Amino acid sequence: MTTRPAISPALLGWARERSRLPPATLAHRFPKLADWERGDAHPTLKQVEALARATHTPVGYLFLPQPPVETLPLPDFRTIRNAPLGRPSPDLLDTVYSCQERQAWYRDFAQSVGEEPRPFVGSVTTHARVEEVAATMRQTLGFDLDARRDCPTWADALRLFIADADAAGVLVMCNGVVLNNNRRKLDPEEFRGFAIADALAPLVFVNGADTKSAQMFTLAHELAHLWLGQSAVSDATARVMPDQDTEIWCNQVAAEFLVPMDILRAEVRKGAAVQDETNRLARRFKVSTLVILRRVHDAGVLSKAAYFRAYDEELSRLLSIDRGSGGNFYLTQAARAGKRFSRALIASTLEGQTLFRDAFRMLGISKSETFQELGKSLGVA
């Protein structure tokens, strides 16, 4: 007799909605799903397990008496039209959980090798002057205008920015999918990044599915959260005008960090064509044109209406050309898990301090050859 477990129809509907998958996609794979949700038919145990995998739902949840209430384990500063967002997607939840696991591992590692706490974590409050905090961040990271001058483009400056944050002790992870599952692409409209504050293992995650032009601002914004000693999930962009005090402050610090206002005022040419001036200043400061537009608006050169119009036009232009290639797998993997974390994990595993099984899970890989080659690319193995 085929096993038919007692599953509440409400749990099946909850799993379908939670997955955010198109109804037709699930209906094609599970033709009787509608009957199961009405209680007219009942899935077998194998079908329940298959549905759990398809919807990225922990199978144990489907045996609960009623749907669980899932909340993000981090403070949520995301809004749509200044209203809190609803239920987090499985992709966002799984990404946060994986980063928490990585951070916990690195914290233990840092303690074992005697690393010192990062003094910048929690070193300021939102009462601190934006200009002073931004200057301190530039000094701590070494990512000032002089450092950017030798970068051919702002995209190269972004790579330098990530490397500088990594060198300062921040676990920077930039990924556009859940672990290495290219079928589970992260949605920038749901979140653009998050920070998990910790003195020994401060972590920033940047949604790599977002445009490259947005990622630099996201990284700066999340670093501002670390300076506050505050964990947070954010959807901040240079365009957003948040109404939460903390997000306003972090946006201001990020903008000042990337483009100091006193230098911008000395550089901007009032009356020049917006596009020409934006391109010129982007080359000067080695940041994206979107950040420049925000700062020119902050300087009072562009009205709010003109700023929003120019920003949306520029974003459309960038979206039409911002097409990343597959690139080198090992470089991509190092960016996804973060170089600081990956180097430490691989070295610890090769020394016998960490199980290969655990290392593979945290890196999202399954082959020993991939692990060895990743180590070689990072100068570890």
CORLINPE-V98810 format. One record per run of one state. SS is the DSSP state (hx for helix, st for strand, lp for the rest). FROM is the first residue (numbers start at 1). LEN is the number of residues. If there is no record, write none. Layout:
# CORLINPE-V98810
ss->SS from->FROM len->LEN
ss->SS from->FROM len->LEN
This chain:
# CORLINPE-V98810
ss->lp from->1 len->8
ss->hx from->9 len->11
ss->lp from->20 len->3
ss->hx from->23 len->7
ss->lp from->30 len->3
ss->hx from->33 len->6
ss->lp from->39 len->6
ss->hx from->45 len->10
ss->lp from->55 len->4
ss->hx from->59 len->5
ss->lp from->64 len->12
ss->st from->76 len->1
ss->lp from->77 len->2
ss->st from->79 len->2
ss->lp from->81 len->2
ss->st from->83 len->2
ss->lp from->85 len->5
ss->hx from->90 len->23
ss->lp from->113 len->17
ss->hx from->130 len->12
ss->lp from->142 len->3
ss->hx from->145 len->4
ss->lp from->149 len->5
ss->hx from->154 len->14
ss->lp from->168 len->3
ss->st from->171 len->5
ss->lp from->176 len->1
ss->st from->177 len->2
ss->lp from->179 len->2
ss->st from->181 len->5
ss->lp from->186 len->7
ss->st from->193 len->4
ss->lp from->197 len->6
ss->st from->203 len->5
ss->lp from->208 len->4
ss->hx from->212 len->17
ss->lp from->229 len->3
ss->st from->232 len->3
ss->lp from->235 len->10
ss->hx from->245 len->14
ss->lp from->259 len->2
ss->hx from->261 len->7
ss->lp from->268 len->6
ss->hx from->274 len->12
ss->lp from->286 len->3
ss->hx from->289 len->10
ss->lp from->299 len->5
ss->hx from->304 len->18
ss->lp from->322 len->7
ss->hx from->329 len->9
ss->lp from->338 len->1
ss->hx from->339 len->12
ss->lp from->351 len->5
ss->hx from->356 len->8
ss->lp from->364 len->4
ss->hx from->368 len->10
ss->lp from->378 len->4
